[in-house]
Amino acid sequence: MYRAKLQAQLKSLSTVNPTTQCWEWQGQIANSGRGRTMIQGESGTTRTVSAEDASYIAFFGEIPANMLVQQTCGNRLCINPEHLTLMPLP
């Protein structure tokens, strides 16, 4: 239930680029040029995360420790789960 609600929220805050199929974030943008949003965890706590992290959590589940979410398309505003991959922290 929680993840389905988050998926719908993220889809409503993005626009699909017909050329790249990127879901381009239309919400708040951090100084880094990446999208950011607040999410509520299953325990009820609220936290601010990057839009790509929120998308990964919504479509795949929690992000493992010592891993980060990265866009394979190179678009900092993309939240398409098909364009997201996990990378080890440097």
LUMDREN-187058 format. One record per atom (N, C-alpha, C, O): residue number from 0; x, z, y. Coordinates in Angstrom, 3 decimals, padded with zeros to 6 digits. Example, Ala and Ser with C-alpha at 12.3 -4.5 7.8 and 13.67 -1.06 7.14 Angstrom:
BEGIN
+--------+----------+----------+----------+
! drenlo !        x !        z !        y !
+--------+----------+----------+----------+
!      0 !  013.190 !  007.800 ! -005.690 !
!      0 !  012.300 !  007.800 ! -004.500 !
!      0 !  013.200 !  007.800 ! -003.300 !
!      0 !  014.236 !  008.465 ! -003.319 !
!      1 !  012.850 !  007.080 ! -002.250 !
!      1 !  013.670 !  007.140 ! -001.060 !
!      1 !  012.900 !  007.870 !  000.030 !
!      1 !  013.409 !  008.039 !  001.138 !
+--------+----------+----------+----------+
END
This chain:
BEGIN
+--------+----------+----------+----------+
! drenlo !        x !        z !        y !
+--------+----------+----------+----------+
!      0 !  000.830 !  000.000 ! -001.202 !
!      0 !  000.000 !  000.000 !  000.000 !
!      0 !  000.868 !  000.000 !  001.257 !
!      0 !  000.655 ! -000.816 !  002.154 !
!      1 !  001.846 !  000.909 !  001.331 !
!      1 !  002.710 !  001.013 !  002.501 !
!      1 !  003.454 ! -000.294 !  002.749 !
!      1 !  003.493 ! -000.787 !  003.877 !
!      2 !  004.044 ! -000.856 !  001.694 !
!      2 !  004.830 ! -002.076 !  001.853 !
!      2 !  003.940 ! -003.258 !  002.240 !
!      2 !  004.363 ! -004.102 !  003.030 !
!      3 !  002.731 ! -003.340 !  001.708 !
!      3 !  001.814 ! -004.423 !  002.064 !
!      3 !  001.453 ! -004.355 !  003.545 !
!      3 !  001.378 ! -005.387 !  004.212 !
!      4 !  001.235 ! -003.172 !  004.054 !
!      4 !  000.912 ! -002.994 !  005.475 !
!      4 !  002.102 ! -003.406 !  006.335 !
!      4 !  001.929 ! -004.082 !  007.349 !
!      5 !  003.301 ! -003.007 !  005.941 !
!      5 !  004.511 ! -003.368 !  006.675 !
!      5 !  004.737 ! -004.878 !  006.639 !
!      5 !  005.135 ! -005.465 !  007.646 !
!      6 !  004.490 ! -005.513 !  005.496 !
!      6 !  004.621 ! -006.971 !  005.389 !
!      6 !  003.700 ! -007.663 !  006.390 !
!      6 !  004.123 ! -008.579 !  007.094 !
!      7 !  002.454 ! -007.230 !  006.453 !
!      7 !  001.485 ! -007.839 !  007.372 !
!      7 !  001.911 ! -007.632 !  008.823 !
!      7 !  001.790 ! -008.541 !  009.644 !
!      8 !  002.405 ! -006.446 !  009.135 !
!      8 !  002.853 ! -006.146 !  010.492 !
!      8 !  004.017 ! -007.064 !  010.884 !
!      8 !  004.030 ! -007.618 !  011.983 !
!      9 !  004.984 ! -007.220 !  009.991 !
!      9 !  006.148 ! -008.052 !  010.282 !
!      9 !  005.753 ! -009.522 !  010.438 !
!      9 !  006.261 ! -010.209 !  011.324 !
!     10 !  004.866 ! -009.999 !  009.595 !
!     10 !  004.408 ! -011.395 !  009.704 !
!     10 !  003.704 ! -011.637 !  011.033 !
!     10 !  003.844 ! -012.708 !  011.624 !
!     11 !  002.942 ! -010.641 !  011.507 !
!     11 !  002.218 ! -010.805 !  012.768 !
!     11 !  003.164 ! -010.796 !  013.974 !
!     11 !  002.800 ! -011.273 !  015.049 !
!     12 !  004.363 ! -010.262 !  013.802 !
!     12 !  005.339 ! -010.189 !  014.889 !
!     12 !  006.430 ! -011.245 !  014.768 !
!     12 !  007.499 ! -011.103 !  015.360 !
!     13 !  006.168 ! -012.297 !  014.008 !
!     13 !  007.150 ! -013.359 !  013.855 !
!     13 !  006.458 ! -014.716 !  013.906 !
!     13 !  005.253 ! -014.832 !  013.682 !
!     14 !  007.251 ! -015.733 !  014.206 !
!     14 !  006.778 ! -017.107 !  014.247 !
!     14 !  007.652 ! -017.927 !  013.321 !
!     14 !  008.877 ! -017.806 !  013.365 !
!     15 !  007.049 ! -018.762 !  012.477 !
!     15 !  007.813 ! -019.575 !  011.534 !
!     15 !  008.355 ! -020.811 !  012.246 !
!     15 !  007.598 ! -021.564 !  012.857 !
!     16 !  009.663 ! -021.014 !  012.164 !
!     16 !  010.300 ! -022.215 !  012.683 !
!     16 !  010.092 ! -023.310 !  011.623 !
!     16 !  010.595 ! -023.173 !  010.508 !
!     17 !  009.370 ! -024.383 !  011.941 !
!     17 !  009.061 ! -025.390 !  010.924 !
!     17 !  010.286 ! -026.148 !  010.411 !
!     17 !  010.249 ! -026.700 !  009.311 !
!     18 !  011.351 ! -026.182 !  011.177 !
!     18 !  012.558 ! -026.896 !  010.764 !
!     18 !  013.398 ! -026.065 !  009.805 !
!     18 !  013.845 ! -026.562 !  008.772 !
!     19 !  013.615 ! -024.780 !  010.155 !
!     19 !  014.525 ! -023.927 !  009.375 !
!     19 !  013.802 ! -023.004 !  008.402 !
!     19 !  014.425 ! -022.426 !  007.511 !
!     20 !  012.490 ! -022.864 !  008.569 !
!     20 !  011.669 ! -021.920 !  007.807 !
!     20 !  012.032 ! -020.459 !  008.112 !
!     20 !  011.632 ! -019.554 !  007.378 !
!     21 !  012.788 ! -020.231 !  009.192 !
!     21 !  013.079 ! -018.866 !  009.623 !
!     21 !  011.802 ! -018.238 !  010.183 !
!     21 !  011.035 ! -018.893 !  010.888 !
!     22 !  011.588 ! -016.972 !  009.862 !
!     22 !  010.521 ! -016.204 !  010.486 !
!     22 !  011.190 ! -015.544 !  011.691 !
!     22 !  011.881 ! -014.538 !  011.529 !
!     23 !  011.003 ! -016.079 !  012.876 !
!     23 !  011.712 ! -015.612 !  014.053 !
!     23 !  010.980 ! -014.440 !  014.695 !
!     23 !  009.814 ! -014.543 !  015.076 !
!     24 !  011.691 ! -013.336 !  014.801 !
!     24 !  011.162 ! -012.085 !  015.323 !
!     24 !  010.728 ! -012.244 !  016.763 !
!     24 !  011.476 ! -012.781 !  017.580 !
!     25 !  009.516 ! -011.781 !  017.092 !
!     25 !  008.964 ! -011.873 !  018.437 !
!     25 !  008.798 ! -010.499 !  019.082 !
!     25 !  008.314 ! -010.393 !  020.209 !
!     26 !  009.199 ! -009.452 !  018.366 !
!     26 !  009.073 ! -008.098 !  018.896 !
!     26 !  010.287 ! -007.697 !  019.720 !
!     26 !  010.983 ! -008.545 !  020.280 !
!     27 !  010.526 ! -006.415 !  019.785 !
!     27 !  011.627 ! -005.868 !  020.579 !
!     27 !  012.970 ! -006.377 !  020.064 !
!     27 !  013.180 ! -006.505 !  018.858 !
!     28 !  013.877 ! -006.665 !  021.001 !
!     28 !  015.211 ! -007.147 !  020.649 !
!     28 !  016.243 ! -006.186 !  021.218 !
!     28 !  016.197 ! -005.828 !  022.395 !
!     29 !  017.176 ! -005.773 !  020.362 !
!     29 !  018.239 ! -004.850 !  020.762 !
!     29 !  019.305 ! -005.587 !  021.572 !
!     29 !  019.312 ! -006.817 !  021.616 !
!     30 !  020.197 ! -004.846 !  022.205 !
!     30 !  021.298 ! -005.447 !  022.964 !
!     30 !  022.177 ! -006.324 !  022.081 !
!     30 !  022.839 ! -007.230 !  022.587 !
!     31 !  022.201 ! -006.079 !  020.788 !
!     31 !  022.998 ! -006.865 !  019.846 !
!     31 !  022.418 ! -008.262 !  019.610 !
!     31 !  023.073 ! -009.113 !  019.009 !
!     32 !  021.197 ! -008.494 !  020.078 !
!     32 !  020.533 ! -009.770 !  019.849 !
!     32 !  019.719 ! -009.797 !  018.577 !
!     32 !  019.174 ! -010.839 !  018.211 !
!     33 !  019.628 ! -008.675 !  017.901 !
!     33 !  018.841 ! -008.570 !  016.667 !
!     33 !  017.510 ! -007.887 !  016.982 !
!     33 !  017.404 ! -007.071 !  017.897 !
!     34 !  016.497 ! -008.253 !  016.187 !
!     34 !  015.212 ! -007.604 !  016.350 !
!     34 !  015.285 ! -006.155 !  015.892 !
!     34 !  016.114 ! -005.798 !  015.055 !
!     35 !  014.422 ! -005.338 !  016.442 !
!     35 !  014.331 ! -003.956 !  015.973 !
!     35 !  012.890 ! -003.495 !  016.054 !
!     35 !  012.100 ! -003.978 !  016.865 !
!     36 !  012.576 ! -002.553 !  015.194 !
!     36 !  011.211 ! -002.040 !  015.130 !
!     36 !  011.226 ! -000.636 !  014.562 !
!     36 !  012.227 ! -000.183 !  014.005 !
!     37 !  010.118 !  000.034 !  014.709 !
!     37 !  009.969 !  001.359 !  014.113 !
!     37 !  009.131 !  001.209 !  012.857 !
!     37 !  008.126 !  000.497 !  012.836 !
!     38 !  009.565 !  001.894 !  011.815 !
!     38 !  008.788 !  001.889 !  010.579 !
!     38 !  008.529 !  003.331 !  010.159 !
!     38 !  009.285 !  004.244 !  010.492 !
!     39 !  007.463 !  003.501 !  009.435 !
!     39 !  007.121 !  004.808 !  008.897 !
!     39 !  007.391 !  004.774 !  007.405 !
!     39 !  006.856 !  003.934 !  006.681 !
!     40 !  008.223 !  005.693 !  006.958 !
!     40 !  008.541 !  005.767 !  005.548 !
!     40 !  007.379 !  006.309 !  004.742 !
!     40 !  006.401 !  006.811 !  005.296 !
!     41 !  007.495 !  006.203 !  003.441 !
!     41 !  006.431 !  006.692 !  002.570 !
!     41 !  006.233 !  008.195 !  002.726 !
!     41 !  005.149 !  008.710 !  002.452 !
!     42 !  007.273 !  008.901 !  003.166 !
!     42 !  007.163 !  010.351 !  003.376 !
!     42 !  006.509 !  010.681 !  004.713 !
!     42 !  006.215 !  011.844 !  004.989 !
!     43 !  006.278 !  009.649 !  005.555 !
!     43 !  005.625 !  009.869 !  006.836 !
!     43 !  006.574 !  009.952 !  008.009 !
!     43 !  006.115 !  010.014 !  009.150 !
!     44 !  007.876 !  009.957 !  007.783 !
!     44 !  008.834 !  010.009 !  008.879 !
!     44 !  008.973 !  008.627 !  009.518 !
!     44 !  008.889 !  007.606 !  008.837 !
!     45 !  009.185 !  008.611 !  010.822 !
!     45 !  009.332 !  007.362 !  011.555 !
!     45 !  010.791 !  007.192 !  011.956 !
!     45 !  011.458 !  008.148 !  012.352 !
!     46 !  011.278 !  005.944 !  011.846 !
!     46 !  012.659 !  005.658 !  012.241 !
!     46 !  012.745 !  004.249 !  012.796 !
!     46 !  011.921 !  003.391 !  012.480 !
!     47 !  013.757 !  004.021 !  013.629 !
!     47 !  014.007 !  002.697 !  014.184 !
!     47 !  015.014 !  001.990 !  013.300 !
!     47 !  016.060 !  002.547 !  012.966 !
!     48 !  014.692 !  000.755 !  012.920 !
!     48 !  015.575 ! -000.052 !  012.070 !
!     48 !  015.608 ! -001.464 !  012.622 !
!     48 !  014.771 ! -001.840 !  013.443 !
!     49 !  016.579 ! -002.246 !  012.166 !
!     49 !  016.602 ! -003.654 !  012.548 !
!     49 !  015.409 ! -004.350 !  011.899 !
!     49 !  014.897 ! -003.906 !  010.870 !
!     50 !  014.979 ! -005.439 !  012.513 !
!     50 !  013.840 ! -006.189 !  011.968 !
!     50 !  014.158 ! -006.733 !  010.581 !
!     50 !  013.287 ! -006.769 !  009.711 !
!     51 !  015.421 ! -007.161 !  010.370 !
!     51 !  015.777 ! -007.675 !  009.045 !
!     51 !  015.772 ! -006.554 !  007.996 !
!     51 !  015.393 ! -006.783 !  006.847 !
!     52 !  016.190 ! -005.347 !  008.389 !
!     52 !  016.111 ! -004.210 !  007.463 !
!     52 !  014.654 ! -003.906 !  007.121 !
!     52 !  014.318 ! -003.657 !  005.963 !
!     53 !  013.796 ! -003.930 !  008.135 !
!     53 !  012.371 ! -003.673 !  007.901 !
!     53 !  011.787 ! -004.708 !  006.943 !
!     53 !  010.993 ! -004.370 !  006.064 !
!     54 !  012.182 ! -005.969 !  007.115 !
!     54 !  011.688 ! -007.022 !  006.232 !
!     54 !  012.189 ! -006.821 !  004.805 !
!     54 !  011.431 ! -006.979 !  003.847 !
!     55 !  013.456 ! -006.476 !  004.668 !
!     55 !  013.999 ! -006.242 !  003.322 !
!     55 !  013.235 ! -005.097 !  002.649 !
!     55 !  012.848 ! -005.205 !  001.486 !
!     56 !  013.023 ! -004.016 !  003.375 !
!     56 !  012.301 ! -002.859 !  002.833 !
!     56 !  010.880 ! -003.251 !  002.440 !
!     56 !  010.393 ! -002.852 !  001.382 !
!     57 !  010.219 ! -004.029 !  003.287 !
!     57 !  008.828 ! -004.425 !  003.029 !
!     57 !  008.687 ! -005.313 !  001.800 !
!     57 !  007.724 ! -005.181 !  001.045 !
!     58 !  009.640 ! -006.215 !  001.595 !
!     58 !  009.496 ! -007.194 !  000.520 !
!     58 !  010.271 ! -006.863 ! -000.752 !
!     58 !  009.914 ! -007.340 ! -001.829 !
!     59 !  011.326 ! -006.054 ! -000.645 !
!     59 !  012.154 ! -005.761 ! -001.816 !
!     59 !  012.284 ! -004.274 ! -002.143 !
!     59 !  012.542 ! -003.922 ! -003.294 !
!     60 !  012.111 ! -003.401 ! -001.162 !
!     60 !  012.284 ! -001.962 ! -001.380 !
!     60 !  013.433 ! -001.424 ! -000.550 !
!     60 !  014.012 ! -002.136 !  000.270 !
!     61 !  013.748 ! -000.179 ! -000.768 !
!     61 !  014.786 !  000.486 !  000.028 !
!     61 !  016.139 ! -000.209 ! -000.111 !
!     61 !  016.445 ! -000.809 ! -001.141 !
!     62 !  016.931 ! -000.113 !  000.940 !
!     62 !  018.273 ! -000.699 !  000.966 !
!     62 !  019.224 !  000.292 !  000.307 !
!     62 !  019.285 !  001.449 !  000.723 !
!     63 !  019.965 ! -000.135 ! -000.711 !
!     63 !  020.888 !  000.779 ! -001.381 !
!     63 !  021.958 !  001.308 ! -000.420 !
!     63 !  022.317 !  000.645 !  000.553 !
!     64 !  022.452 !  002.497 ! -000.709 !
!     64 !  023.518 !  003.095 !  000.101 !
!     64 !  024.732 !  002.174 !  000.110 !
!     64 !  025.000 !  001.481 ! -000.871 !
!     65 !  025.454 !  002.168 !  001.208 !
!     65 !  026.676 !  001.381 !  001.380 !
!     65 !  026.434 ! -000.126 !  001.353 !
!     65 !  027.357 ! -000.897 !  001.087 !
!     66 !  025.201 ! -000.549 !  001.626 !
!     66 !  024.873 ! -001.975 !  001.688 !
!     66 !  024.216 ! -002.262 !  003.039 !
!     66 !  023.608 ! -001.380 !  003.645 !
!     67 !  024.347 ! -003.500 !  003.497 !
!     67 !  023.652 ! -003.920 !  004.704 !
!     67 !  022.946 ! -005.235 !  004.444 !
!     67 !  023.337 ! -006.013 !  003.574 !
!     68 !  021.893 ! -005.466 !  005.223 !
!     68 !  021.096 ! -006.684 !  005.089 !
!     68 !  021.652 ! -007.721 !  006.051 !
!     68 !  021.920 ! -007.420 !  007.215 !
!     69 !  021.822 ! -008.937 !  005.563 !
!     69 !  022.345 ! -010.015 !  006.390 !
!     69 !  021.505 ! -011.271 !  006.175 !
!     69 !  021.000 ! -011.512 !  005.078 !
!     70 !  021.361 ! -012.069 !  007.236 !
!     70 !  020.631 ! -013.325 !  007.142 !
!     70 !  021.568 ! -014.416 !  006.630 !
!     70 !  022.653 ! -014.610 !  007.178 !
!     71 !  021.160 ! -015.119 !  005.595 !
!     71 !  021.971 ! -016.212 !  005.059 !
!     71 !  021.892 ! -017.451 !  005.944 !
!     71 !  022.740 ! -018.337 !  005.842 !
!     72 !  020.883 ! -017.523 !  006.812 !
!     72 !  020.676 ! -018.676 !  007.681 !
!     72 !  021.493 ! -018.591 !  008.970 !
!     72 !  021.649 ! -019.589 !  009.674 !
!     73 !  022.013 ! -017.402 !  009.279 !
!     73 !  022.790 ! -017.227 !  010.501 !
!     73 !  021.950 ! -016.968 !  011.742 !
!     73 !  022.505 ! -016.827 !  012.832 !
!     74 !  020.648 ! -016.902 !  011.612 !
!     74 !  019.753 ! -016.652 !  012.740 !
!     74 !  019.516 ! -015.151 !  012.856 !
!     74 !  018.865 ! -014.564 !  011.991 !
!     75 !  020.033 ! -014.521 !  013.906 !
!     75 !  019.921 ! -013.071 !  014.085 !
!     75 !  018.487 ! -012.574 !  014.178 !
!     75 !  018.227 ! -011.397 !  013.928 !
!     76 !  017.551 ! -013.449 !  014.534 !
!     76 !  016.158 ! -013.038 !  014.673 !
!     76 !  015.318 ! -013.355 !  013.441 !
!     76 !  014.114 ! -013.094 !  013.437 !
!     77 !  015.926 ! -013.909 !  012.400 !
!     77 !  015.181 ! -014.286 !  011.198 !
!     77 !  014.882 ! -013.062 !  010.335 !
!     77 !  015.759 ! -012.243 !  010.060 !
!     78 !  013.604 ! -012.961 !  009.910 !
!     78 !  013.209 ! -011.884 !  008.997 !
!     78 !  012.589 ! -012.442 !  007.714 !
!     78 !  011.967 ! -011.700 !  006.953 !
!     79 !  012.754 ! -013.740 !  007.473 !
!     79 !  012.226 ! -014.353 !  006.247 !
!     79 !  012.935 ! -013.712 !  005.053 !
!     79 !  014.160 ! -013.795 !  004.959 !
!     80 !  012.198 ! -013.077 !  004.138 !
!     80 !  012.852 ! -012.414 !  003.007 !
!     80 !  013.673 ! -013.367 !  002.141 !
!     80 !  014.617 ! -012.937 !  001.478 !
!     81 !  013.326 ! -014.656 !  002.137 !
!     81 !  014.108 ! -015.630 !  001.374 !
!     81 !  015.471 ! -015.899 !  002.016 !
!     81 !  016.359 ! -016.460 !  001.373 !
!     82 !  015.637 ! -015.504 !  003.272 !
!     82 !  016.894 ! -015.710 !  003.993 !
!     82 !  017.726 ! -014.430 !  004.067 !
!     82 !  018.760 ! -014.413 !  004.735 !
!     83 !  017.303 ! -013.372 !  003.402 !
!     83 !  018.007 ! -012.091 !  003.476 !
!     83 !  018.789 ! -011.826 !  002.201 !
!     83 !  018.350 ! -012.148 !  001.097 !
!     84 !  019.952 ! -011.234 !  002.383 !
!     84 !  020.784 ! -010.866 !  001.244 !
!     84 !  021.461 ! -009.535 !  001.542 !
!     84 !  021.627 ! -009.155 !  002.701 !
!     85 !  021.845 ! -008.839 !  000.491 !
!     85 !  022.582 ! -007.580 !  000.648 !
!     85 !  024.072 ! -007.849 !  000.594 !
!     85 !  024.542 ! -008.637 ! -000.228 !
!     86 !  024.810 ! -007.194 !  001.470 !
!     86 !  026.259 ! -007.291 !  001.508 !
!     86 !  026.821 ! -005.873 !  001.528 !
!     86 !  026.215 ! -004.979 !  002.119 !
!     87 !  027.981 ! -005.655 !  000.885 !
!     87 !  028.581 ! -004.326 !  000.971 !
!     87 !  029.056 ! -004.033 !  002.386 !
!     87 !  029.504 ! -004.933 !  003.096 !
!     88 !  028.959 ! -002.780 !  002.791 !
!     88 !  029.467 ! -002.388 !  004.105 !
!     88 !  030.970 ! -002.649 !  004.149 !
!     88 !  031.675 ! -002.434 !  003.163 !
!     89 !  031.456 ! -003.117 !  005.305 !
!     89 !  032.901 ! -003.378 !  005.413 !
!     89 !  033.717 ! -002.106 !  005.353 !
!     89 !  034.944 ! -002.156 !  005.430 !
+--------+----------+----------+----------+
END
